[in-house]
Amino acid sequence: MTGNQQRPDHGSPSHTSGAPRQGVPVARVDGAACTTADTNFTTPPVTSRIGARTLRAGALALGTCLALALTAGCGVPNLLADAISSEKLAREHAAPAPPVPTRTADQVIAGHKATFGDWEIVLHGTDLNAETKVLSENQFNKPPLPGHRFVMSDVTLTNSGTGEADILPLSFSIVGGSEKVYKSFEADNSCGVLPEDLNTFDDLDPGESRRGNICASIPAEEIDGAAWRVENMMDFSNNSTAVLPIRSSE
């Protein structure tokens, strides 16, 4: 090698100093999207130590982008959001649950028994069109209102307590199919004088019973699903009311 020749400097850059070099791709987040941009920097000397650093930097940048992608939706489907949306859509279009029936028997119900307080009441049968029977009982009885019917039931009351019991405080009402209450003692709902009327002026000894008819005038469309509600107006406990279904709701 002559004196004018120079040994190549392997530790210096392989191209002209100061020229821009192609850099390592670096992650950049714009809103919800991930892009890469080339930065201008001087390429470090190609040695095994620097190459390892470069690989680690690239791996770190790639890992950062992937992590941001999972949280910010960087071109990757948000699986959790999709699952929630699918479940919500399924609930919105699911078939509604069938209504819970409130009456259990079919058509006119007889033989039903209920207890409340010191009383037991049994429903033996019901006449859904008792107008003729009631009007024939007393000349001063008035016909039901237009569209109404006299609903008359045969019941037995028994004193199931340990002391004397008074029937008079008991109130008899019909709860119609629409859940509206028709009290038998109110003018528009009263049937008048009944054949074989239940005597409510008696005091009953323990174990003693009375049988007779109770009646109320209600709209014809309220009969399906109707039930008698018997309430002790002098009993303020949670066990002061009995319900006797008259006819099931079809």
Secondary structure by P-SEA (a helix, b strand, c coil): ccccccccccccccccccccccccbbbbbcccbbbbbbbbcccccccaaaaaaaaaaaaaaaaaaaaaaaaacccccaaaaaaaaaaaaaaaacccccccccccccccccbbbbbcccbbbbbccccccaaaaaaaaccccccccccccbbbbbbccccccccccccccbbbbbbccccbbbbccccccccccccccccccccccccccccbbbbbbbccccccbbbbbbbcccccccccbbbbbccccc
